[in-house]
């Protein structure tokens, strides 16, 4: 049964979501249409901000993701994020002091931590502070400063000044891009310095990033990738990029 143009575009986006990249010649064979037809499909999808054209194919675009609300971002790739969160939570020990930045993945990490474990958590995430309400075992130190109400985090000189007085056993952090070439990057430039200082002020840095963030470069550079001691991502993350990270003495855990 012949599929419609819209159905073909939906399937292209599904492949892109799973693989991170598509090639024109492969799509042409898969759908039994000309390469010209595939290029027209990709051009249309690019105009709608759903992918970015590259030589010979296309890569997924995060324009639509960045325009989502915090709640919408929590839903996107939630099963992959929760798997990462469960693995990160296993690295936390009784009486640990943690630093956690904002982000949906770090929120899932916090939600995965045992409620009866005694922890001190330094964070700029308003969402984590709200989630911790009523749990006396988790001491939450919420950094002051300017509040980004859309994505529920604090930032600015007041936040940095307060953060400079703390030290942690582990920093468990969320980022928008991870690559050996471009480093650890974030779309939210306001949070860049906070995340960088959390890394500096912690004994161990754990980066939690679902497979769509691996090999991607976001707007603002936080620091080089080798500042991470461990990166937790999904089994379907781009193998070439995870291998490069591993080859540079960064522990990569696939879940």
C-alpha atoms as a printed R data frame, in Angstrom:
    type eleno elety resid chain resno      x      y      z
1   ATOM     1    CA   UNK     A     1  0.000  0.000  0.000
2   ATOM     2    CA   UNK     A     2  1.428  3.353 -1.079
3   ATOM     3    CA   UNK     A     3  1.900  5.854  1.752
4   ATOM     4    CA   UNK     A     4  1.015  9.535  1.527
5   ATOM     5    CA   UNK     A     5  3.535 12.357  1.486
6   ATOM     6    CA   UNK     A     6  2.655 13.278  5.065
7   ATOM     7    CA   UNK     A     7  3.030  9.680  6.216
8   ATOM     8    CA   UNK     A     8  6.447  9.531  4.541
9   ATOM     9    CA   UNK     A     9  7.507 12.724  6.319
10  ATOM    10    CA   UNK     A    10  6.343 11.319  9.641
11  ATOM    11    CA   UNK     A    11  8.390  8.178  9.046
12  ATOM    12    CA   UNK     A    12 11.424 10.286  8.140
13  ATOM    13    CA   UNK     A    13 11.094 12.179 11.434
14  ATOM    14    CA   UNK     A    14 10.714  8.895 13.317
15  ATOM    15    CA   UNK     A    15 13.950  7.570 11.778
16  ATOM    16    CA   UNK     A    16 15.646 10.884 12.544
17  ATOM    17    CA   UNK     A    17 14.504 10.745 16.173
18  ATOM    18    CA   UNK     A    18 15.952  7.245 16.562
19  ATOM    19    CA   UNK     A    19 19.194  7.724 14.634
20  ATOM    20    CA   UNK     A    20 19.872 11.464 14.834
21  ATOM    21    CA   UNK     A    21 20.726 11.626 11.123
22  ATOM    22    CA   UNK     A    22 19.276 10.499  7.785
23  ATOM    23    CA   UNK     A    23 20.804 10.232  4.318
24  ATOM    24    CA   UNK     A    24 18.994 11.086  1.091
25  ATOM    25    CA   UNK     A    25 20.115  7.978 -0.822
26  ATOM    26    CA   UNK     A    26 19.047  5.625  1.980
27  ATOM    27    CA   UNK     A    27 15.622  7.263  2.296
28  ATOM    28    CA   UNK     A    28 15.210  7.129 -1.486
29  ATOM    29    CA   UNK     A    29 15.717  3.343 -1.444
30  ATOM    30    CA   UNK     A    30 13.589  2.832  1.665
31  ATOM    31    CA   UNK     A    31 10.537  4.665  0.312
32  ATOM    32    CA   UNK     A    32 11.148  3.790 -3.359
33  ATOM    33    CA   UNK     A    33 11.021  7.408 -4.492
34  ATOM    34    CA   UNK     A    34 13.558  9.625 -6.227
35  ATOM    35    CA   UNK     A    35 16.276 11.485 -4.353
36  ATOM    36    CA   UNK     A    36 14.731 14.722 -5.660
37  ATOM    37    CA   UNK     A    37 11.480 13.819 -3.879
38  ATOM    38    CA   UNK     A    38 13.326 13.115 -0.633
39  ATOM    39    CA   UNK     A    39 15.185 16.426 -0.854
40  ATOM    40    CA   UNK     A    40 11.848 18.220 -1.260
41  ATOM    41    CA   UNK     A    41 10.537 16.406  1.822
42  ATOM    42    CA   UNK     A    42 13.599 17.417  3.822
43  ATOM    43    CA   UNK     A    43 13.378 21.018  2.654
44  ATOM    44    CA   UNK     A    44  9.752 21.212  3.756
45  ATOM    45    CA   UNK     A    45 10.565 19.697  7.156
46  ATOM    46    CA   UNK     A    46 13.466 22.128  7.559
47  ATOM    47    CA   UNK     A    47 11.184 25.100  6.843
48  ATOM    48    CA   UNK     A    48  9.007 23.917  9.730
49  ATOM    49    CA   UNK     A    49 12.003 23.751 12.075
50  ATOM    50    CA   UNK     A    50 11.846 19.962 12.422
51  ATOM    51    CA   UNK     A    51 15.315 19.174 11.048
52  ATOM    52    CA   UNK     A    52 18.450 20.772  9.656
53  ATOM    53    CA   UNK     A    53 19.763 19.963  6.200
54  ATOM    54    CA   UNK     A    54 23.376 18.845  5.882
55  ATOM    55    CA   UNK     A    55 25.374 17.566  2.924
56  ATOM    56    CA   UNK     A    56 23.787 14.322  1.719
57  ATOM    57    CA   UNK     A    57 20.993 14.283  4.271
58  ATOM    58    CA   UNK     A    58 19.692 15.904  7.448
59  ATOM    59    CA   UNK     A    59 20.106 15.953 11.228
60  ATOM    60    CA   UNK     A    60 17.448 16.535 13.850
61  ATOM    61    CA   UNK     A    61 16.758 20.097 14.915
62  ATOM    62    CA   UNK     A    62 16.157 21.204 18.476
63  ATOM    63    CA   UNK     A    63 14.350 24.417 17.588
64  ATOM    64    CA   UNK     A    64 10.993 22.866 18.456
65  ATOM    65    CA   UNK     A    65 12.388 21.300 21.639
66  ATOM    66    CA   UNK     A    66 13.802 24.591 22.885
67  ATOM    67    CA   UNK     A    67 10.436 26.258 22.362
68  ATOM    68    CA   UNK     A    68  8.688 23.729 24.609
69  ATOM    69    CA   UNK     A    69  7.577 24.580 28.124
70  ATOM    70    CA   UNK     A    70  9.301 22.881 31.062
71  ATOM    71    CA   UNK     A    71  6.362 20.480 31.330
72  ATOM    72    CA   UNK     A    72  6.521 19.614 27.628
73  ATOM    73    CA   UNK     A    73 10.267 18.995 27.875
74  ATOM    74    CA   UNK     A    74  9.648 16.646 30.803
75  ATOM    75    CA   UNK     A    75  7.482 14.511 28.553
76  ATOM    76    CA   UNK     A    76  9.939 14.450 25.624
77  ATOM    77    CA   UNK     A    77 12.091 11.289 25.746
78  ATOM    78    CA   UNK     A    78 10.844 10.721 29.298
79  ATOM    79    CA   UNK     A    79 11.458  6.954 29.327
80  ATOM    80    CA   UNK     A    80 15.078  7.451 28.222
81  ATOM    81    CA   UNK     A    81 15.595 10.192 30.820
82  ATOM    82    CA   UNK     A    82 14.109  8.046 33.594
83  ATOM    83    CA   UNK     A    83 16.463  5.167 32.738
84  ATOM    84    CA   UNK     A    84 19.406  7.554 32.987
85  ATOM    85    CA   UNK     A    85 18.048  8.965 36.251
86  ATOM    86    CA   UNK     A    86 17.806  5.540 37.868
87  ATOM    87    CA   UNK     A    87 21.423  4.776 36.978
88  ATOM    88    CA   UNK     A    88 22.644  8.140 38.251
89  ATOM    89    CA   UNK     A    89 20.737  7.704 41.520
90  ATOM    90    CA   UNK     A    90 22.664  4.468 42.169
91  ATOM    91    CA   UNK     A    91 25.885  6.489 42.326
92  ATOM    92    CA   UNK     A    92 24.635  8.533 45.293
93  ATOM    93    CA   UNK     A    93 25.685  7.444 48.775
94  ATOM    94    CA   UNK     A    94 24.273  8.133 52.250
95  ATOM    95    CA   UNK     A    95 25.243 11.624 53.534
96  ATOM    96    CA   UNK     A    96 26.474 12.778 50.131
97  ATOM    97    CA   UNK     A    97 26.445 16.459 49.257
98  ATOM    98    CA   UNK     A    98 25.270 16.936 45.674
99  ATOM    99    CA   UNK     A    99 25.192 19.816 43.242
100 ATOM   100    CA   UNK     A   100 22.392 19.644 40.679
101 ATOM   101    CA   UNK     A   101 21.552 22.181 38.008
102 ATOM   102    CA   UNK     A   102 18.161 22.653 36.413
103 ATOM   103    CA   UNK     A   103 16.761 20.449 33.685
104 ATOM   104    CA   UNK     A   104 14.200 17.728 33.254
105 ATOM   105    CA   UNK     A   105 16.775 14.934 33.517
106 ATOM   106    CA   UNK     A   106 18.195 16.201 36.807
107 ATOM   107    CA   UNK     A   107 14.646 16.515 38.109
108 ATOM   108    CA   UNK     A   108 14.104 12.847 37.245
109 ATOM   109    CA   UNK     A   109 17.381 12.023 39.024
110 ATOM   110    CA   UNK     A   110 16.179 13.774 42.153
111 ATOM   111    CA   UNK     A   111 12.850 11.931 41.994
112 ATOM   112    CA   UNK     A   112 14.788  8.634 41.777
113 ATOM   113    CA   UNK     A   113 16.794  9.254 44.959
114 ATOM   114    CA   UNK     A   114 15.675  7.257 48.022
115 ATOM   115    CA   UNK     A   115 13.453  9.418 50.211
116 ATOM   116    CA   UNK     A   116 15.003  7.999 53.398
117 ATOM   117    CA   UNK     A   117 18.597  8.746 52.353
118 ATOM   118    CA   UNK     A   118 20.214 11.681 54.164
119 ATOM   119    CA   UNK     A   119 21.477 14.121 51.550
120 ATOM   120    CA   UNK     A   120 22.426 17.760 51.133
121 ATOM   121    CA   UNK     A   121 21.597 19.146 47.696
122 ATOM   122    CA   UNK     A   122 22.806 22.487 46.354
123 ATOM   123    CA   UNK     A   123 20.709 23.445 43.346
124 ATOM   124    CA   UNK     A   124 19.441 26.316 41.225
125 ATOM   125    CA   UNK     A   125 16.424 24.233 40.168
126 ATOM   126    CA   UNK     A   126 13.148 25.580 41.529
127 ATOM   127    CA   UNK     A   127 11.490 22.351 40.346
128 ATOM   128    CA   UNK     A   128 13.805 20.197 42.484
129 ATOM   129    CA   UNK     A   129 13.217 22.429 45.512
130 ATOM   130    CA   UNK     A   130  9.461 22.087 45.053
131 ATOM   131    CA   UNK     A   131  9.701 18.311 44.601
132 ATOM   132    CA   UNK     A   132 11.682 18.060 47.860
133 ATOM   133    CA   UNK     A   133  9.001 19.805 49.876
134 ATOM   134    CA   UNK     A   134  8.113 17.849 53.015
135 ATOM   135    CA   UNK     A   135 11.161 15.548 53.006
136 ATOM   136    CA   UNK     A   136 13.267 16.349 56.073
137 ATOM   137    CA   UNK     A   137 15.951 13.838 55.030
138 ATOM   138    CA   UNK     A   138 16.916 15.928 52.004
139 ATOM   139    CA   UNK     A   139 18.415 19.295 52.922
140 ATOM   140    CA   UNK     A   140 17.886 21.559 49.923
141 ATOM   141    CA   UNK     A   141 20.014 24.686 49.481
142 ATOM   142    CA   UNK     A   142 18.270 26.629 46.699
143 ATOM   143    CA   UNK     A   143 20.540 29.273 45.195
144 ATOM   144    CA   UNK     A   144 19.109 32.767 45.132
145 ATOM   145    CA   UNK     A   145 19.289 35.154 42.209
146 ATOM   146    CA   UNK     A   146 17.199 36.018 39.189
147 ATOM   147    CA   UNK     A   147 14.463 33.480 38.446
148 ATOM   148    CA   UNK     A   148 13.787 32.120 34.968
149 ATOM   149    CA   UNK     A   149 10.099 31.379 35.456
150 ATOM   150    CA   UNK     A   150  9.661 29.569 32.121
151 ATOM   151    CA   UNK     A   151 12.280 26.906 32.873
152 ATOM   152    CA   UNK     A   152 12.302 27.161 36.669
153 ATOM   153    CA   UNK     A   153 15.902 27.997 37.535
154 ATOM   154    CA   UNK     A   154 17.820 30.761 39.290
155 ATOM   155    CA   UNK     A   155 20.827 32.464 37.799
156 ATOM   156    CA   UNK     A   156 23.042 35.552 37.965
157 ATOM   157    CA   UNK     A   157 25.783 37.010 40.144
158 ATOM   158    CA   UNK     A   158 23.885 36.360 43.379
159 ATOM   159    CA   UNK     A   159 23.588 32.679 42.479
160 ATOM   160    CA   UNK     A   160 27.285 32.433 41.610
161 ATOM   161    CA   UNK     A   161 28.363 34.234 44.763
162 ATOM   162    CA   UNK     A   162 26.333 31.898 46.932
163 ATOM   163    CA   UNK     A   163 27.514 28.825 45.022
164 ATOM   164    CA   UNK     A   164 31.178 29.763 45.529
165 ATOM   165    CA   UNK     A   165 30.824 29.013 49.230
166 ATOM   166    CA   UNK     A   166 29.807 25.381 48.748
167 ATOM   167    CA   UNK     A   167 31.657 22.162 47.895
168 ATOM   168    CA   UNK     A   168 30.088 18.827 46.938
169 ATOM   169    CA   UNK     A   169 30.937 15.163 46.698
170 ATOM   170    CA   UNK     A   170 29.231 14.893 43.329
171 ATOM   171    CA   UNK     A   171 27.781 17.179 40.681
172 ATOM   172    CA   UNK     A   172 24.936 15.538 38.771
173 ATOM   173    CA   UNK     A   173 24.194 17.772 35.828
174 ATOM   174    CA   UNK     A   174 21.960 18.102 32.811
175 ATOM   175    CA   UNK     A   175 23.234 19.603 29.541
176 ATOM   176    CA   UNK     A   176 21.837 20.160 26.045
177 ATOM   177    CA   UNK     A   177 24.851 19.017 24.066
178 ATOM   178    CA   UNK     A   178 27.809 16.670 24.536
179 ATOM   179    CA   UNK     A   179 30.630 16.229 22.057
180 ATOM   180    CA   UNK     A   180 34.375 15.860 22.281
181 ATOM   181    CA   UNK     A   181 34.825 18.626 19.717
182 ATOM   182    CA   UNK     A   182 32.419 21.230 21.112
183 ATOM   183    CA   UNK     A   183 32.400 20.189 24.756
184 ATOM   184    CA   UNK     A   184 29.468 20.399 27.171
185 ATOM   185    CA   UNK     A   185 26.964 22.951 25.936
186 ATOM   186    CA   UNK     A   186 23.645 24.430 26.965
187 ATOM   187    CA   UNK     A   187 20.913 26.332 25.196
188 ATOM   188    CA   UNK     A   188 20.427 28.554 28.254
189 ATOM   189    CA   UNK     A   189 23.425 30.885 28.403
190 ATOM   190    CA   UNK     A   190 22.223 32.232 31.773
191 ATOM   191    CA   UNK     A   191 22.998 28.883 33.384
192 ATOM   192    CA   UNK     A   192 26.384 28.302 31.744
193 ATOM   193    CA   UNK     A   193 28.519 29.798 34.527
194 ATOM   194    CA   UNK     A   194 26.519 28.078 37.269
195 ATOM   195    CA   UNK     A   195 26.960 24.648 35.712
196 ATOM   196    CA   UNK     A   196 30.678 25.297 35.147
197 ATOM   197    CA   UNK     A   197 31.165 26.346 38.772
198 ATOM   198    CA   UNK     A   198 29.274 23.284 40.011
199 ATOM   199    CA   UNK     A   199 31.810 21.152 38.141
200 ATOM   200    CA   UNK     A   200 34.718 23.087 39.660
201 ATOM   201    CA   UNK     A   201 33.299 22.808 43.177
202 ATOM   202    CA   UNK     A   202 32.650 19.036 43.108
203 ATOM   203    CA   UNK     A   203 34.873 15.989 43.532
204 ATOM   204    CA   UNK     A   204 33.081 13.995 40.812
205 ATOM   205    CA   UNK     A   205 31.069 15.217 37.824
206 ATOM   206    CA   UNK     A   206 28.294 13.066 36.349
207 ATOM   207    CA   UNK     A   207 26.637 14.287 33.152
208 ATOM   208    CA   UNK     A   208 23.140 12.958 32.465
209 ATOM   209    CA   UNK     A   209 22.171 13.375 28.803
210 ATOM   210    CA   UNK     A   210 19.712 11.360 26.745
211 ATOM   211    CA   UNK     A   211 20.813 10.011 23.371
212 ATOM   212    CA   UNK     A   212 19.550 13.050 21.445
213 ATOM   213    CA   UNK     A   213 22.125 15.271 23.217
214 ATOM   214    CA   UNK     A   214 25.164 13.159 22.282
215 ATOM   215    CA   UNK     A   215 27.110 14.619 19.383
216 ATOM   216    CA   UNK     A   216 25.010 17.786 19.511
217 ATOM   217    CA   UNK     A   217 26.216 21.348 20.092
218 ATOM   218    CA   UNK     A   218 23.920 23.853 21.795
219 ATOM   219    CA   UNK     A   219 24.172 27.634 21.953
220 ATOM   220    CA   UNK     A   220 26.563 28.250 24.854
221 ATOM   221    CA   UNK     A   221 29.685 26.315 25.864
222 ATOM   222    CA   UNK     A   222 29.928 25.315 29.513
223 ATOM   223    CA   UNK     A   223 33.338 23.649 29.451
224 ATOM   224    CA   UNK     A   224 35.334 20.956 27.671
225 ATOM   225    CA   UNK     A   225 33.913 17.433 27.608
226 ATOM   226    CA   UNK     A   226 36.865 15.999 29.503
227 ATOM   227    CA   UNK     A   227 35.772 17.904 32.630
228 ATOM   228    CA   UNK     A   228 33.135 15.185 32.985
229 ATOM   229    CA   UNK     A   229 34.194 12.118 34.944
230 ATOM   230    CA   UNK     A   230 31.177 10.122 33.798
231 ATOM   231    CA   UNK     A   231 28.493 10.525 31.144
232 ATOM   232    CA   UNK     A   232 25.281  8.531 31.432
233 ATOM   233    CA   UNK     A   233 23.276  8.213 28.221
234 ATOM   234    CA   UNK     A   234 21.178  5.685 26.318
235 ATOM   235    CA   UNK     A   235 22.173  2.558 24.425
236 ATOM   236    CA   UNK     A   236 21.032  4.137 21.159
237 ATOM   237    CA   UNK     A   237 23.313  7.170 21.487
238 ATOM   238    CA   UNK     A   238 25.577  7.676 18.430
239 ATOM   239    CA   UNK     A   239 28.238  4.975 18.775
240 ATOM   240    CA   UNK     A   240 30.962  6.942 17.034
241 ATOM   241    CA   UNK     A   241 30.628  9.836 19.488
242 ATOM   242    CA   UNK     A   242 30.406  7.671 22.614
243 ATOM   243    CA   UNK     A   243 33.522  5.807 21.473
244 ATOM   244    CA   UNK     A   244 35.425  9.069 21.022
245 ATOM   245    CA   UNK     A   245 34.411 10.130 24.528
246 ATOM   246    CA   UNK     A   246 35.538  6.783 25.931
247 ATOM   247    CA   UNK     A   247 38.827  7.007 24.055
248 ATOM   248    CA   UNK     A   248 39.463 10.286 25.888
249 ATOM   249    CA   UNK     A   249 39.251  8.627 29.303
250 ATOM   250    CA   UNK     A   250 35.656  9.670 29.982
251 ATOM   251    CA   UNK     A   251 33.578  6.914 31.542
252 ATOM   252    CA   UNK     A   252 30.441  6.407 29.417
253 ATOM   253    CA   UNK     A   253 27.581  4.394 30.892
254 ATOM   254    CA   UNK     A   254 24.894  3.224 28.462
255 ATOM   255    CA   UNK     A   255 21.431  2.392 29.806
